[in-house]
Amino acid sequence: MQGERLKGHLDVLLLASVAAGEAHGYAIIKRLREQSEGFLELKEGTLYPALHRLESAELVESRWAEAGGRRRRLYGITAGGREALARERAEWSAFSRAVDAILGAS
């Protein structure tokens, strides 16, 4: 997906991804790719700054865990993140209906 189009939606996509279950960075990238049928192809250089921004805003939290002898940082959604995600979903639904009404009118 074009970077500029993704920019305004990245945070809500990440919140939705970690709301589906705690995951490490690569798993989040994979989850988004699979759920979007390959349309969303995030790079680590895009993912981690966004996750850190969401963590600073207390919308996600992270913890270290070991898996297969490797330490990985796992990200999960907070209560505040769930509230923000619910608001964003409602706004997206209204926006999507408005755009569909315009685009479908022609």
C-alpha positions as a printed Julia matrix, in Angstrom:
106×3 Matrix{Float64}:
   0.0     0.0     0.0
   1.2     3.5    -0.74
   2.93    5.02    2.28
   0.93    8.23    2.24
  -2.39    6.38    2.23
  -1.29    4.1     5.03
   0.12    6.91    7.19
  -3.24    8.14    8.47
  -4.49    4.64    9.25
  -1.44    2.86   10.64
  -2.19    3.38   14.32
  -5.73    2.01   14.13
  -4.55   -0.97   12.05
  -1.91   -1.76   14.67
  -4.44   -1.4    17.49
  -6.79   -3.8    15.71
  -3.96   -6.25   15.15
  -2.81   -6.36   18.77
  -6.45   -6.43   19.94
  -6.66   -9.79   18.14
  -3.93  -11.09   20.44
  -0.56  -10.24   21.89
   2.18  -10.56   19.27
   5.79   -9.69   18.48
   6.67   -7.34   15.62
   7.13   -9.89   12.85
   3.85  -11.6    13.81
   2.04   -8.25   13.61
   3.48   -7.63   10.14
   2.46  -11.14    9.08
  -1.03  -10.82   10.58
  -1.68   -7.54    8.74
  -0.35   -8.98    5.47
  -2.52  -12.09    5.75
  -5.68  -10.27    6.85
  -5.3    -7.78    3.99
  -4.6   -10.57    1.49
  -1.14   -9.12    0.82
  -2.27   -5.53    0.35
  -0.59   -4.25    3.53
   3.13   -4.92    3.5
   4.68   -3.12    6.47
   8.39   -2.69    6.95
  10.05   -2.89   10.35
  11.16    0.73    9.94
   7.5     1.71    9.81
   6.2    -0.72   12.42
   8.45   -0.15   15.42
   8.29    3.66   15.58
   4.48    3.38   15.41
   4.38    0.74   18.15
   6.64    2.89   20.33
   4.39    5.91   19.71
   1.32    3.85   20.7
   3.15    2.58   23.77
   4.07    6.14   24.8
   0.4     7.06   24.44
  -0.45    4.06   26.68
  -2.59    2.48   23.96
  -0.37   -0.61   23.75
   1.96   -2.21   26.26
   4.89   -4.5    25.77
   6.74   -7.16   27.68
   9.72   -9.4    27.05
   9.1   -13.13   26.63
  11.17  -16.12   25.58
  10.07  -18.35   22.72
  12.25  -21.05   21.22
  15.27  -19.78   23.13
  14.85  -16.24   21.77
  13.77  -13.14   23.63
  10.98  -11.27   21.89
   9.1    -8.16   22.75
   5.37   -8.86   22.77
   2.83   -6.1    22.23
  -0.72   -6.09   23.55
  -3.55   -3.59   23.71
  -4.42   -1.67   26.89
  -7.88   -0.7    28.13
  -7.26    2.78   26.73
  -6.24    1.23   23.44
  -9.5    -0.72   23.3
 -11.46    2.49   23.88
  -9.47    4.31   21.19
  -9.99    1.4    18.78
 -13.76    1.45   19.38
 -13.86    5.2    18.63
 -11.73    4.76   15.51
 -13.95    1.91   14.26
 -17.05    4.09   14.67
 -15.38    7.0    12.85
 -14.16    4.69   10.08
 -17.64    3.25    9.62
 -19.16    6.72    9.21
 -16.36    7.87    6.89
 -16.6     4.69    4.81
 -20.37    5.09    4.37
 -19.91    8.7     3.25
 -17.2     7.83    0.72
 -19.18    4.84   -0.57
 -22.2     7.1    -1.05
 -20.12    9.51   -3.12
 -18.18    6.95   -5.14
 -21.21    4.76   -5.68
 -23.23    7.73   -6.94
 -21.4     7.99  -10.26
